[in-house]
Amino acid sequence: MTATTTMPLGRALNAGLRAALAADDHVLLMGEDIGRLGGVFRVTEGLQAEFGDRRVLDTPLAESGIVGTAIGLAMAGFRPVIEIQFDGFVFPAFDQITTQLAKLTNRYEGALQMPVVIRIPYGGHIGAVEHHQESPEAYFAHTPGLRVVAPSTANDAYWMIQDAIASPDPVIFLEPKAKYWAKGEVDMSARAVPLHSSRVVRRGTDVTLVGHGAMVTALLQAAAIAEGEGTSCEVIDLRSLSPVDYAPILDSVRRTGRMVYAQEAPGFASVGSEVAATVMERAFYALEAPVLRVSGFDVPFPPAKLEGVYLPDADRILEAVDRVLAH
Amino acid sequence: MTLPDDPALVRVLAADGSFAPSPAAEPYLEVIDALADADLEQFYRDMAVSRAFDRQATNLQRQGQLALWPPSFGQEAAQVGSARAARGQDHIFPSYREHVVCTIRGVDPVDIIRMMRGLTHGGWDPADPANGNTRPYTLVLGSHTLHATGFGMGLVFDGRTATGDAAVDEAVMVYYGDGASSQGDVHEAMVFAASYRVPQVFFLQNNQWAISVPVATQSRTPLHLRAAGYMPSVLVDGNDVLASYAVTKVALDEARSGAGPRAIEAMTYRMGAHTTSDDPTKYRTSDEEEGWSARDPLVRMRAFLTARGASEALFADVDAEAEALADDVRTRTNALGTIPAESMFAHVYSDPHPLVTEQRAWLAAYEASFEEGAS
């Protein structure tokens, strides 16, 4: 029997969570509507029935309370995995995440580990109302003490959630909700790469395209179109937003001399800005053109009828590719 | 706002030290009757010694040895009574003025000093048995109430409480104040604690002032009544060490029995400043301060012990111990060195993080470059 199975990203997360719950009886899932309902995106479907309501907790509706009590549970030897229902609802917990969760190991001078995972369905493409389509990753990547990752494929989702739960540090786990239903091959026999690595997902020679989450799909679409026009694009999935694994990016840029970063978040003070600045510092003489960012605009995420205008797509990425090639 | 003559108030010792239980104190008298003379003397000793430590720390700050000191002056009875009521297996989550509680639980006073001197953000490891399961301070008001609740949820899930054996069943006690009582986290902690029947006591020291803002601004309802939406609560005279002990002992034992969380409001007074950076003369009157001085918890307990026949030798011995501790704290504080620059990188993460590793190496090389230049 082969260990490779095809499943949607959301189901791969479910399988990864099940494996973690089965492997360690101090792994707990906590969140709003994650038990009986299985979560609004059904990522935890069936897990409360399988592991019981002491392992999969339908919590009171209070995000700061969920993160704050998860911190206390971690102090008592548990490994809580929290689901924040939507990206825009993480902010009531922002204080607990940034002033407590991120700093406790430092405050305790290493005498305390904080193995807490905060799963956040994030990003647009689902036509939802305000607070349901945001990309808050920069706040967390900017916070010392946190690790931030974002899988974009089913296989990564399956392995990265287990690696995040195994981490002794707090991990912000961003789930691109646009990809929950995208099917992919999952190899349950072994992980492909470590949690905090970026990965080349398409080889190319003319322009390096980098991004995270659902934007990886847009980058691959752009690369396919560009190929038809005679331009060879290399595509890199960042996967880990903190720490960033720069080696594959720098290696690629040293070959192509050109780079475009794509992200849904507003561009100002963003993860793409940080990667662009670092590439400029470390590969300046290899660059033939300025590194460009293709981002959401620096406005609140617009009403759903405008999300197609707001969100970067293959066309906007290709417009940037044309500009870096013009140099 | 709670008035000192609230009929719900549990008080055993009147301000003059006479044994005069209030009607609300009736259910607690057997707990107090069970105390031996040695316990009563220990309560007084704790209060006097910790007041001497607090005064010494304030002086050290005034002399430039500490960045800041938040005095516990005036709140000794609430802290001694509650801390002495906790059992060894209980877990204590202090805010940042619980010097009396922490030292009773075993924390070295100089570890508290190290934090206020700018040598650490924590100071001690609660996993070290010497520290009596006492957590380091939390400076964001109310945040730690949720940590205490989550820890208590862990006790429930692991079956470490409510077995029916009070000698081993564990409970948590969290300290906070009248200012913090307005924080959403405190209310969320009460929601979770009630929902999961957490063995937790919420110990509120109402010291009347959140820096310069009076308690009436925090609540027009007596704070102990707020808890009714979540759990049973009791109002106690926080300047009465015996009453503070009794209500806390009962509340902790109820909580550990599986009955769910309990709340206590201890009416007390911050006789000193909020911190050494504060100037209370700008917001409160000397009349008010003098009124509360007349209810000084140490004076009250000393009068009670004296009336029971305690000898002058006891008080002389306590004074000597207090002075010795204060001297020891001063000596050891003055001997505290500094910390290496690289320590700021050491515990940001438990697993190595490339950015931190890189910056640590960069700083070391940068500093070494000056040494080379000097040679």
Interface residues (C-beta under 8 A of the other chain):
Chain A: L28 R54 T59 P60 A62 S64 G65 V67 G68 T69 A70 I71 G72 L73 A74 M75 A76 G77 F78 P92 D95 Q96 T99 Q100 K103 T105 N106 R107 Y108 E109 G110 A111 L112 Q113 M114 P144 G145 R147 S167 P168 D169 S242 P243 V244
Chain B: T120 H121 G122 D125 A127 R135 P136 T138 V140 S143 T145 L146 H147 A148 T149 G150 F151 G152 M153 G154 L155 F157 D158 G184 D185 E188 A189 V191 F192 S195 A346 H347 V348 Y349 S350 D351 H353 P354 L355 V356
